[in-house]
Amino acid sequence: MSIAFFILAAIAILGAVMAISLRNVIHAVFSVLMFFSALAGLFLLLLAEFIAAVQVLVYIGSVGILMLFAIMLTTKVMGDSTRTVLSRGSVWGGLAVGALLIGVLLPFLSKPQVAPDSLLADYNPSVQELGLVLMDPYFASVAVIALLLTAGLIGAVVAASSASETNEP
Amino acid sequence: MNLNNFFDHKLLELGQWVEALFNDIPSLKIAVHILLCTLPLVLSFMGAFAFSTWLERKGLARIQNRPGPNRVGIFGLLQPVADGIKMLFKEDIVPDRSDKLFHFLAPVLLMMPAMVGIGFLPLGDGLNSLPFDSAILFFFAVGSMNTIAVFMAGWSSRNKYSLLGGMRAVAQMISYEIPLVLSAVTVIMIAGSLNGQEIVASQQLSGWIGSGNIIQEFFGQILGWHIFKPWGFAGFIFFFIAALAEANRSPFDLPEADSEIIAGHLTEYSGFKYAIFFIAEYISAFAISGIAVTLFLGGWSGPLLSGLPWFIIKLFSLFAVMIWIRGTLPRLRVDQLMGYAWKFLMPLAIINIFIAGLYYFAEQQWGTMIALAGGWVFGFGALQLAAMGLSRLNKSPLLKEKRVYQFAE
């Protein structure tokens, strides 16, 4: 299990690093997708099947395609390859982000580890449980989000239809 | 002798016997388990692919009143082998200015979701490579990765036709994913599970099967199928139409429409890479037919010999219907394709969800017979009304002037 974790973590880090360092935007998008799929694998290792499926469905299936569509509308795919990426600002930024991450993780790292087997014994993840939790205590927020999404969808349709009318010769 | 699930249980026993040989070495046992879960699936679906290419060529030839492949082997049955050898020895041509890495990766990436997708199918009682609790959702999630691979192929070839084909494929696959999932939602609602085996179990009349009466046992394996319910029948039709588009099968084979854009995203592929595209396409067609079988046609349940044999029969029957459609229907136009998904199929699928919900409560309140009768009369009436209204709404306005073609003359 830990071997799988390290392989997936390595793929995820590689994808993330490539996404910010590659000069070709399409390559960068595909490395972001690599990162997303490694993340889905990590969720699977945590026995969070549903989250993994949603990760693949939403991030790889939809967000990735959205990014590709946005890029197809631009004319220049390749960035400036002569300019160097690394400057002093990025070093300080990287250090700051690293410090923040360690600061967030430190309380958990200092705690003694919990044996995973004892947790797994009475842990039975299922979509049904998730649905019950979402639909019982958090029903109001789910309904509000659904309403918001519907409003956004209708707004998009209205915006698209009015734009096509004005553009007509 | 009761032959129900005979083959499934024998196969499972065989697998357990093989695994038991490695009892002394636990790490090797895991590897053997993984191999046993994947290798037979991959090999058998490769075989099914080879057979289905022959079936498709023969079927199309029959429709077009010509003999079809008949030189290699009896009835041309060895034609797939000959094709495979030819493909292997063909030169692999990569365009000079293409994106070499992505040009190579695209077929690999297309093969992956197709192969993972068949792992989620419940092939028989307990025969499940990936027995996930949310298998159906996972199947659709993995299926959405197809789009990325096709786009990759189209973009990396650096060819106008390839890019056009890739864009068409992306637009089509995203659009048809919505009616596909929405029509599957009805089954998930009624079965109350995303697990393939539980969905199959919800389509067996367990009271009849265990009764001991021969006639009841026979029909208990058939009459529970979701396709015999009003929402299931409509849902199956919507699902199958959307599945044809998802698998890029005719009449939705616009991404590779050879009369318009040469071969779409396949234009710059040759040799074995092309063959891999071909294989992936057929296997994803199989996978999506398998999900249709699981959701609506009772999965592996069937009279007398339920289990793997029935699943295979249903899978190939659906594939035969796909061939039949390919030989019969002309290809759609791009705007017709998109309009059909968004303006017609999607609203009907949403209405079908409401009908399924009403059916569920009617069944609880008044029993199955009344719910079925009411569903067929009122549910189907509502769908018919909605379809008529939608087709009236979607009628394109009459053109006032004569249409002028800029480039055709």
Interface residues (C-beta under 8 A of the other chain):
Chain A: I26 H27 F30 L33 E49 F50 A52 A53 V54 V56 L57 I60 G61 S62 G64 I65 L68 F69 M72 P125 S126 V127 Q128
Chain B: D99 F102 F132 D133 S134 L137 F138 F140 A141 V142 S144 M145 T147 I148 F151 M152 W155 M167 V170 I174 E177 G192 S193 L194
